[in-house]
Amino acid sequence: MTKADLVNLIAEKAKLQHKQAEVVVNMVFDMMSDSLKKDDRIEIRGFGSFVNRSYGSYKGRNPKTGDMVEVPSKRVPFFKVGKELKEKVDASK
């Protein structure tokens, strides 16, 4: 499912105009991004949770030239699936 598919589905189910549904979807994604930027944890019961994982800097190798390069530390969003969603997906086999 793409973002456009999600907007269309919300517009249809909530009987909203396409533009209104698009605003809702964008607002939710923006709020989630802002929370992760602030290092907050996002938990949606029955669906899952988003947290940032921190990785320290390390020395890597450029695959093209073989030169050693310093890879800076970074934070990467990580999704952990919730129990209910896991069971729903597994039950659909």
N, CA, C and O atoms as a GROMACS GRO file, in nm:
protein
  372
    1MET      N    1   0.084  -0.117   0.000
    1MET     CA    2   0.000   0.000   0.000
    1MET      C    3   0.089   0.124   0.000
    1MET      O    4   0.185   0.134   0.077
    2THR      N    5   0.057   0.216  -0.086
    2THR     CA    6   0.132   0.341  -0.093
    2THR      C    7   0.059   0.449  -0.014
    2THR      O    8  -0.054   0.430   0.031
    3LYS      N    9   0.125   0.563   0.001
    3LYS     CA   10   0.063   0.675   0.072
    3LYS      C   11  -0.063   0.720  -0.003
    3LYS      O   12  -0.164   0.753   0.060
    4ALA      N   13  -0.058   0.722  -0.136
    4ALA     CA   14  -0.175   0.760  -0.217
    4ALA      C   15  -0.290   0.662  -0.196
    4ALA      O   16  -0.406   0.703  -0.188
    5ASP      N   17  -0.259   0.534  -0.186
    5ASP     CA   18  -0.362   0.433  -0.160
    5ASP      C   19  -0.425   0.457  -0.024
    5ASP      O   20  -0.547   0.446  -0.008
    6LEU      N   21  -0.344   0.490   0.074
    6LEU     CA   22  -0.394   0.517   0.209
    6LEU      C   23  -0.485   0.639   0.209
    6LEU      O   24  -0.592   0.636   0.271
    7VAL      N   25  -0.446   0.744   0.141
    7VAL     CA   26  -0.529   0.865   0.131
    7VAL      C   27  -0.663   0.831   0.066
    7VAL      O   28  -0.768   0.873   0.116
    8ASN      N   29  -0.661   0.757  -0.043
    8ASN     CA   30  -0.784   0.720  -0.112
    8ASN      C   31  -0.875   0.635  -0.024
    8ASN      O   32  -0.996   0.656  -0.022
    9LEU      N   33  -0.818   0.542   0.049
    9LEU     CA   34  -0.896   0.455   0.137
    9LEU      C   35  -0.959   0.534   0.252
    9LEU      O   36  -1.076   0.512   0.285
   10ILE      N   37  -0.884   0.624   0.312
   10ILE     CA   38  -0.938   0.707   0.420
   10ILE      C   39  -1.048   0.798   0.367
   10ILE      O   40  -1.151   0.815   0.432
   11ALA      N   41  -1.027   0.857   0.251
   11ALA     CA   42  -1.129   0.944   0.192
   11ALA      C   43  -1.258   0.867   0.168
   11ALA      O   44  -1.367   0.918   0.192
   12GLU      N   45  -1.245   0.745   0.121
   12GLU     CA   46  -1.362   0.662   0.091
   12GLU      C   47  -1.434   0.619   0.219
   12GLU      O   48  -1.556   0.634   0.229
   13LYS      N   49  -1.359   0.566   0.316
   13LYS     CA   50  -1.421   0.513   0.438
   13LYS      C   51  -1.476   0.622   0.528
   13LYS      O   52  -1.580   0.603   0.591
   14ALA      N   53  -1.407   0.736   0.536
   14ALA     CA   54  -1.451   0.845   0.625
   14ALA      C   55  -1.541   0.944   0.552
   14ALA      O   56  -1.585   1.043   0.610
   15LYS      N   57  -1.568   0.918   0.425
   15LYS     CA   58  -1.650   1.005   0.342
   15LYS      C   59  -1.598   1.149   0.345
   15LYS      O   60  -1.673   1.244   0.369
   16LEU      N   61  -1.467   1.161   0.320
   16LEU     CA   62  -1.400   1.290   0.315
   16LEU      C   63  -1.360   1.319   0.171
   16LEU      O   64  -1.352   1.229   0.088
   17GLN      N   65  -1.336   1.446   0.143
   17GLN     CA   66  -1.281   1.481   0.014
   17GLN      C   67  -1.135   1.434   0.012
   17GLN      O   68  -1.070   1.423   0.116
   18HIS      N   69  -1.085   1.407  -0.107
   18HIS     CA   70  -0.949   1.356  -0.122
   18HIS      C   71  -0.849   1.450  -0.056
   18HIS      O   72  -0.758   1.405   0.013
   19LYS      N   73  -0.865   1.580  -0.076
   19LYS     CA   74  -0.771   1.678  -0.020
   19LYS      C   75  -0.773   1.675   0.132
   19LYS      O   76  -0.668   1.687   0.195
   20GLN      N   77  -0.891   1.658   0.193
   20GLN     CA   78  -0.902   1.651   0.339
   20GLN      C   79  -0.831   1.527   0.393
   20GLN      O   80  -0.760   1.534   0.493
   21ALA      N   81  -0.851   1.415   0.327
   21ALA     CA   82  -0.786   1.290   0.369
   21ALA      C   83  -0.635   1.303   0.356
   21ALA      O   84  -0.560   1.252   0.440
   22GLU      N   85  -0.589   1.370   0.252
   22GLU     CA   86  -0.446   1.389   0.232
   22GLU      C   87  -0.387   1.474   0.344
   22GLU      O   88  -0.276   1.448   0.392
   23VAL      N   89  -0.460   1.576   0.387
   23VAL     CA   90  -0.415   1.661   0.498
   23VAL      C   91  -0.403   1.579   0.626
   23VAL      O   92  -0.307   1.594   0.701
   24VAL      N   93  -0.501   1.493   0.651
   24VAL     CA   94  -0.500   1.408   0.771
   24VAL      C   95  -0.378   1.315   0.770
   24VAL      O   96  -0.307   1.305   0.869
   25VAL      N   97  -0.356   1.248   0.660
   25VAL     CA   98  -0.243   1.154   0.650
   25VAL      C   99  -0.110   1.228   0.667
   25VAL      O  100  -0.023   1.182   0.740
   26ASN      N  101  -0.095   1.341   0.599
   26ASN     CA  102   0.029   1.418   0.610
   26ASN      C  103   0.050   1.468   0.752
   26ASN      O  104   0.163   1.470   0.802
   27MET      N  105  -0.057   1.509   0.818
   27MET     CA  106  -0.048   1.558   0.955
   27MET      C  107  -0.001   1.447   1.050
   27MET      O  108   0.083   1.470   1.137
   28VAL      N  109  -0.055   1.328   1.034
   28VAL     CA  110  -0.015   1.216   1.119
   28VAL      C  111   0.133   1.182   1.097
   28VAL      O  112   0.207   1.163   1.193
   29PHE      N  113   0.175   1.176   0.972
   29PHE     CA  114   0.315   1.144   0.942
   29PHE      C  115   0.409   1.253   0.994
   29PHE      O  116   0.516   1.224   1.047
   30ASP      N  117   0.368   1.379   0.979
   30ASP     CA  118   0.450   1.490   1.030
   30ASP      C  119   0.464   1.485   1.181
   30ASP      O  120   0.572   1.508   1.234
   31MET      N  121   0.354   1.455   1.250
   31MET     CA  122   0.358   1.446   1.396
   31MET      C  123   0.447   1.330   1.441
   31MET      O  124   0.520   1.343   1.539
   32MET      N  125   0.442   1.219   1.371
   32MET     CA  126   0.527   1.105   1.404
   32MET      C  127   0.673   1.140   1.381
   32MET      O  128   0.759   1.108   1.463
   33SER      N  129   0.703   1.207   1.269
   33SER     CA  130   0.841   1.248   1.240
   33SER      C  131   0.893   1.344   1.346
   33SER      O  132   1.007   1.332   1.391
   34ASP      N  133   0.809   1.440   1.385
   34ASP     CA  134   0.849   1.538   1.488
   34ASP      C  135   0.879   1.469   1.620
   34ASP      O  136   0.976   1.503   1.688
   35SER      N  137   0.797   1.372   1.657
   35SER     CA  138   0.819   1.299   1.782
   35SER      C  139   0.950   1.221   1.778
   35SER      O  140   1.025   1.221   1.876
   36LEU      N  141   0.978   1.157   1.666
   36LEU     CA  142   1.103   1.081   1.654
   36LEU      C  143   1.225   1.175   1.653
   36LEU      O  144   1.330   1.139   1.705
   37LYS      N  145   1.210   1.293   1.594
   37LYS     CA  146   1.319   1.390   1.596
   37LYS      C  147   1.352   1.431   1.739
   37LYS      O  148   1.468   1.456   1.772
   38LYS      N  149   1.248   1.438   1.824
   38LYS     CA  150   1.268   1.475   1.964
   38LYS      C  151   1.308   1.355   2.049
   38LYS      O  152   1.321   1.366   2.171
   39ASP      N  153   1.329   1.241   1.985
   39ASP     CA  154   1.368   1.116   2.052
   39ASP      C  155   1.257   1.058   2.139
   39ASP      O  156   1.285   0.983   2.233
   40ASP      N  157   1.132   1.092   2.108
   40ASP     CA  158   1.019   1.034   2.179
   40ASP      C  159   0.986   0.898   2.119
   40ASP      O  160   1.018   0.870   2.004
   41ARG      N  161   0.924   0.815   2.200
   41ARG     CA  162   0.880   0.682   2.155
   41ARG      C  163   0.734   0.696   2.111
   41ARG      O  164   0.656   0.765   2.175
   42ILE      N  165   0.698   0.630   2.003
   42ILE     CA  166   0.561   0.631   1.954
   42ILE      C  167   0.506   0.490   1.971
   42ILE      O  168   0.564   0.393   1.922
   43GLU      N  169   0.394   0.479   2.041
   43GLU     CA  170   0.332   0.348   2.062
   43GLU      C  171   0.187   0.355   2.020
   43GLU      O  172   0.110   0.436   2.070
   44ILE      N  173   0.151   0.269   1.926
   44ILE     CA  174   0.013   0.258   1.880
   44ILE      C  175  -0.034   0.118   1.918
   44ILE      O  176   0.004   0.019   1.855
   45ARG      N  177  -0.117   0.112   2.021
   45ARG     CA  178  -0.162  -0.017   2.074
   45ARG      C  179  -0.227  -0.101   1.965
   45ARG      O  180  -0.308  -0.053   1.887
   46GLY      N  181  -0.190  -0.227   1.961
   46GLY     CA  182  -0.244  -0.320   1.863
   46GLY      C  183  -0.173  -0.314   1.728
   46GLY      O  184  -0.196  -0.398   1.642
   47PHE      N  185  -0.086  -0.215   1.710
   47PHE     CA  186  -0.016  -0.200   1.582
   47PHE      C  187   0.134  -0.219   1.600
   47PHE      O  188   0.194  -0.308   1.539
   48GLY      N  189   0.195  -0.135   1.686
   48GLY     CA  190   0.338  -0.147   1.709
   48GLY      C  191   0.395  -0.020   1.766
   48GLY      O  192   0.322   0.072   1.803
   49SER      N  193   0.527  -0.014   1.774
   49SER     CA  194   0.592   0.104   1.830
   49SER      C  195   0.713   0.143   1.745
   49SER      O  196   0.776   0.060   1.681
   50PHE      N  197   0.742   0.272   1.748
   50PHE     CA  198   0.857   0.328   1.679
   50PHE      C  199   0.951   0.387   1.783
   50PHE      O  200   0.907   0.460   1.872
   51VAL      N  201   1.078   0.355   1.773
   51VAL     CA  202   1.180   0.413   1.860
   51VAL      C  203   1.302   0.443   1.775
   51VAL      O  204   1.319   0.388   1.665
   52ASN      N  205   1.388   0.529   1.826
   52ASN     CA  206   1.514   0.556   1.758
   52ASN      C  207   1.620   0.463   1.814
   52ASN      O  208   1.627   0.441   1.935
   53ARG      N  209   1.701   0.410   1.727
   53ARG     CA  210   1.817   0.332   1.768
   53ARG      C  211   1.940   0.414   1.733
   53ARG      O  212   1.952   0.468   1.624
   54SER      N  213   2.032   0.422   1.828
   54SER     CA  214   2.154   0.499   1.807
   54SER      C  215   2.269   0.405   1.770
   54SER      O  216   2.286   0.299   1.830
   55TYR      N  217   2.345   0.447   1.672
   55TYR     CA  218   2.461   0.372   1.629
   55TYR      C  219   2.583   0.463   1.640
   55TYR      O  220   2.580   0.577   1.594
   56GLY      N  221   2.688   0.414   1.700
   56GLY     CA  222   2.811   0.492   1.715
   56GLY      C  223   2.886   0.503   1.584
   56GLY      O  224   2.856   0.433   1.488
   57SER      N  225   2.983   0.593   1.582
   57SER     CA  226   3.064   0.607   1.461
   57SER      C  227   3.159   0.487   1.449
   57SER      O  228   3.193   0.423   1.548
   58TYR      N  229   3.200   0.460   1.328
   58TYR     CA  230   3.291   0.349   1.304
   58TYR      C  231   3.368   0.374   1.175
   58TYR      O  232   3.334   0.462   1.096
   59LYS      N  233   3.470   0.296   1.156
   59LYS     CA  234   3.549   0.306   1.033
   59LYS      C  235   3.493   0.206   0.932
   59LYS      O  236   3.482   0.087   0.960
   60GLY      N  237   3.460   0.257   0.815
   60GLY     CA  238   3.408   0.172   0.709
   60GLY      C  239   3.500   0.176   0.590
   60GLY      O  240   3.602   0.244   0.591
   61ARG      N  241   3.464   0.103   0.488
   61ARG     CA  242   3.546   0.097   0.369
   61ARG      C  243   3.460   0.134   0.248
   61ARG      O  244   3.350   0.081   0.231
   62ASN      N  245   3.509   0.224   0.167
   62ASN     CA  246   3.442   0.261   0.043
   62ASN      C  247   3.454   0.142  -0.053
   62ASN      O  248   3.566   0.106  -0.091
   63PRO      N  249   3.343   0.080  -0.092
   63PRO     CA  250   3.352  -0.040  -0.176
   63PRO      C  251   3.411  -0.013  -0.316
   63PRO      O  252   3.467  -0.103  -0.378
   64LYS      N  253   3.397   0.109  -0.362
   64LYS     CA  254   3.447   0.140  -0.496
   64LYS      C  255   3.599   0.159  -0.497
   64LYS      O  256   3.668   0.106  -0.585
   65THR      N  257   3.650   0.234  -0.398
   65THR     CA  258   3.794   0.265  -0.398
   65THR      C  259   3.873   0.182  -0.298
   65THR      O  260   3.995   0.169  -0.311
   66GLY      N  261   3.805   0.125  -0.198
   66GLY     CA  262   3.874   0.049  -0.095
   66GLY      C  263   3.932   0.135   0.015
   66GLY      O  264   3.993   0.083   0.108
   67ASP      N  265   3.916   0.268   0.006
   67ASP     CA  266   3.967   0.360   0.108
   67ASP      C  267   3.888   0.347   0.238
   67ASP      O  268   3.767   0.321   0.236
   68MET      N  269   3.957   0.366   0.350
   68MET     CA  270   3.891   0.368   0.481
   68MET      C  271   3.824   0.505   0.500
   68MET      O  272   3.885   0.608   0.472
   69VAL      N  273   3.700   0.504   0.547
   69VAL     CA  274   3.628   0.629   0.572
   69VAL      C  275   3.566   0.624   0.711
   69VAL      O  276   3.533   0.516   0.760
   70GLU      N  277   3.551   0.739   0.773
   70GLU     CA  278   3.487   0.749   0.905
   70GLU      C  279   3.337   0.766   0.883
   70GLU      O  280   3.294   0.862   0.818
   71VAL      N  281   3.258   0.674   0.936
   71VAL     CA  282   3.113   0.681   0.926
   71VAL      C  283   3.065   0.745   1.056
   71VAL      O  284   3.090   0.692   1.164
   72PRO      N  285   2.995   0.859   1.047
   72PRO     CA  286   2.952   0.929   1.169
   72PRO      C  287   2.843   0.853   1.244
   72PRO      O  288   2.775   0.767   1.187
   73SER      N  289   2.827   0.886   1.372
   73SER     CA  290   2.720   0.823   1.450
   73SER      C  291   2.586   0.871   1.396
   73SER      O  292   2.577   0.977   1.334
   74LYS      N  293   2.482   0.793   1.419
   74LYS     CA  294   2.350   0.828   1.365
   74LYS      C  295   2.240   0.765   1.449
   74LYS      O  296   2.262   0.670   1.524
   75ARG      N  297   2.120   0.822   1.433
   75ARG     CA  298   1.998   0.766   1.493
   75ARG      C  299   1.909   0.721   1.378
   75ARG      O  300   1.890   0.794   1.281
   76VAL      N  301   1.853   0.601   1.391
   76VAL     CA  302   1.770   0.545   1.285
   76VAL      C  303   1.639   0.498   1.347
   76VAL      O  304   1.640   0.426   1.447
   77PRO      N  305   1.523   0.536   1.288
   77PRO     CA  306   1.395   0.488   1.340
   77PRO      C  307   1.384   0.336   1.324
   77PRO      O  308   1.426   0.279   1.224
   78PHE      N  309   1.327   0.272   1.425
   78PHE     CA  310   1.310   0.128   1.425
   78PHE      C  311   1.166   0.097   1.462
   78PHE      O  312   1.113   0.156   1.557
   79PHE      N  313   1.100   0.007   1.388
   79PHE     CA  314   0.962  -0.032   1.415
   79PHE      C  315   0.958  -0.172   1.475
   79PHE      O  316   1.020  -0.264   1.423
   80LYS      N  317   0.885  -0.185   1.584
   80LYS     CA  318   0.864  -0.316   1.645
   80LYS      C  319   0.714  -0.346   1.637
   80LYS      O  320   0.632  -0.272   1.690
   81VAL      N  321   0.680  -0.455   1.570
   81VAL     CA  322   0.540  -0.490   1.547
   81VAL      C  323   0.474  -0.529   1.679
   81VAL      O  324   0.536  -0.592   1.765
   82GLY      N  325   0.346  -0.492   1.694
   82GLY     CA  326   0.270  -0.526   1.813
   82GLY      C  327   0.215  -0.667   1.806
   82GLY      O  328   0.205  -0.726   1.699
   83LYS      N  329   0.181  -0.720   1.922
   83LYS     CA  330   0.133  -0.858   1.933
   83LYS      C  331   0.005  -0.880   1.851
   83LYS      O  332  -0.006  -0.980   1.780
   84GLU      N  333  -0.091  -0.788   1.861
   84GLU     CA  334  -0.219  -0.805   1.790
   84GLU      C  335  -0.199  -0.806   1.639
   84GLU      O  336  -0.258  -0.889   1.569
   85LEU      N  337  -0.117  -0.715   1.588
   85LEU     CA  338  -0.091  -0.711   1.444
   85LEU      C  339  -0.020  -0.838   1.398
   85LEU      O  340  -0.052  -0.893   1.293
   86LYS      N  341   0.075  -0.882   1.477
   86LYS     CA  342   0.149  -1.004   1.444
   86LYS      C  343   0.053  -1.124   1.435
   86LYS      O  344   0.065  -1.207   1.345
   87GLU      N  345  -0.040  -1.130   1.529
   87GLU     CA  346  -0.137  -1.241   1.529
   87GLU      C  347  -0.233  -1.232   1.411
   87GLU      O  348  -0.268  -1.334   1.352
   88LYS      N  349  -0.277  -1.110   1.376
   88LYS     CA  350  -0.367  -1.092   1.262
   88LYS      C  351  -0.301  -1.134   1.132
   88LYS      O  352  -0.363  -1.201   1.049
   89VAL      N  353  -0.175  -1.095   1.115
   89VAL     CA  354  -0.102  -1.128   0.992
   89VAL      C  355  -0.078  -1.279   0.986
   89VAL      O  356  -0.092  -1.340   0.880
   90ASP      N  357  -0.042  -1.338   1.098
   90ASP     CA  358  -0.013  -1.481   1.103
   90ASP      C  359  -0.139  -1.564   1.081
   90ASP      O  360  -0.133  -1.672   1.022
   91ALA      N  361  -0.253  -1.515   1.129
   91ALA     CA  362  -0.380  -1.589   1.117
   91ALA      C  363  -0.432  -1.590   0.974
   91ALA      O  364  -0.517  -1.673   0.940
   92SER      N  365  -0.384  -1.501   0.890
   92SER     CA  366  -0.436  -1.491   0.754
   92SER      C  367  -0.372  -1.592   0.657
   92SER      O  368  -0.398  -1.586   0.537
   93LYS      N  369  -0.289  -1.683   0.707
   93LYS     CA  370  -0.225  -1.784   0.621
   93LYS      C  371  -0.325  -1.880   0.564
   93LYS      O  372  -0.288  -1.970   0.489
   0.00000   0.00000   0.00000
